[in-house]
């Protein structure tokens, strides 16, 4: 989270959106349940950044 703050608001939002799109693409490719849970927790962490 501190890394997001260091980048500044706009940088953090761009970074979070980029990774959210990457993760959603990976999830759509078909992940196991365990991987899907991991992706969801990563997404929630990204949302908390901004």
N, C-alpha and C positions, 0 to 999 in steps of 0.2 A: 504494500500500500504506500509506503514512503517513497518508493520508486515512482509511483504515479504522481505524487505530489511534486516530486523533483522535476518532472517533465513539464509541469504547468498544466492548467486545465485543458486547453485545446489539444495539446499533445497527448494527454492521458485519454481524452475522449476518442481521438483518432486511433490510438493504440488499442484501446478496448474494443472499438468497433471492428478493427482489422482482425483481432484474434477471435472475436465472437463469430465473425463470418467464417474464418478458417475452421473453428470448432464445429459450427453448424454444418459446414460442408463435410467434415469428417464424419459427423454423426449420421448424416444422410447416406453416406456410403455404407452404412451398416456396421454398427459397433455392438459389442457384447453388452450385456446389462451393466457389468462392472465398469466398462469404459464410459457408458452413457452417464452413469452416476458421477464419475470423475469429471466429465465434461460439464455437467450441470453445476458442480461445486465450483469449477473454474469460472463459469459464466457468472455465478452469483458473486464471486470475488471481484470480477471485473466491474460489475455493476456498482459495487460498493466504492470503487475507486473514484467515481465521479457521481 
